[in-house]
Amino acid sequence: MRKLNYLAASGAAFALAMGVSTVALAWHPQGTITKEVKNVTLNSAYADANDATTAIAARPGDILRYRMTVVNPAPAASRQYNDLTKIKVTDVLPAGVTIDTGSKDKDFGSIVVVPQSTAGNGTKSVSYEFTVKVAAGVADKTLICNTATFNGNSVAGDAPRTGSDKACVTVNVPPAPKKIQVCDLKTKQVITINEDQFDASKYSKDIENCCKEEPPKQIEVCELATKS
């Protein structure tokens, strides 16, 4: 009986030691995501624009570039215990923007899914970028926000991490150009142009005098038959 009791006590001690070891070797990756946007057309800088107050300006037809950065701020640990792996970023495009077909990201489609990659421990990070174009029919003062979401895990696959961040732009539609009627100096016809297209070397605003028909010019000649 004493032998059995000794074995039981040893087993308990072993189990306790294993419990302590499990806690000490827990996986502790971390993860944060930041989404930024810049207006390529207006040559603006990247901004972490999260709402209407911080949104950057854009116009219909402008090209926007989004940058999404996932950071693992966990301190370095042995055996990759704090590494963040299997990182996947997804971004569903909102109404009002489409993938810019002239960019290298044209294969993304309306849902941007970045292939999985790995960020190490410490403050190592991974970044992804893609380009969109603001649609022509977006109304003035429209706020366009879209959210990027990341998912990641520990090397062991037992510490899932997720997070999200959004970036916003406010669409400003320029006023329609004022139209004016002018006389085309070359054709002597009345045409309509945008006011900012007026060029005094090509057009005249004095339509009445510029475009009116001039009477045929009269000249004196001698009629050969009558000699008069």
Disulfide bonds with the S-S distance in Angstrom:
Cys145-Cys168 2.02
Cys183-Cys211 1.96
